[in-house]
Amino acid sequence: MSKLPSWKEMASGGIIPKGGTSHEKDVSGWRTYRPVHDMQKCIHCLRCWIMCPESAILTKDGKHAGIDFAHCKGCGICAQQCPKKVQAYTMKLESEFKKG
């Protein structure tokens, strides 16, 4: 039986030089659903902005200003976090927005 190398003898592998985020890539192609925001219903509580894992909710002067769709993965957390009495978000199939 041959002796396995120790960890010091093994070749380096799987080096990750830095953490990555979706802000370095356009991840819009990952979406199945797209959040549609109704500014008329929005109360600007910014729960969506706080909870968005990709920082795709845009704000200006402390108010919701839009969605950065290049960085939105369509997870729906924004819609889940919107107060039930407000429901400023609906999730629609991404295919409804594709140009044919």
Phi, psi and omega in degrees: 000132181275152181278133177284147179289151176285170181296332179288335182270347183282148178290148177293147178201158176060041181282129177249104187293333178198162177289149180246155176224167179289348179289346176270348184225154171273112183254014183299334179287352180278342188288140167257324178240147179241133175286133175246121185258131178258103183297335180292329180272338188296135176255006177058040176286338178064022173300322180298317181295318180295318189270346182297119182289346182247007181053041182271351178275124181266141178231156174210128180055039177076016180231155176298129183239357179145188181231133176274094187289344176292336182246359179276127180263358177077029184289336178085005179299323179301317180292322179293324184277343178296131181307138184303324181286345181264305181047058180281352180244143165229148178257123181241150178301134179301327181300337178291341184255354181286138177271130184262000000 
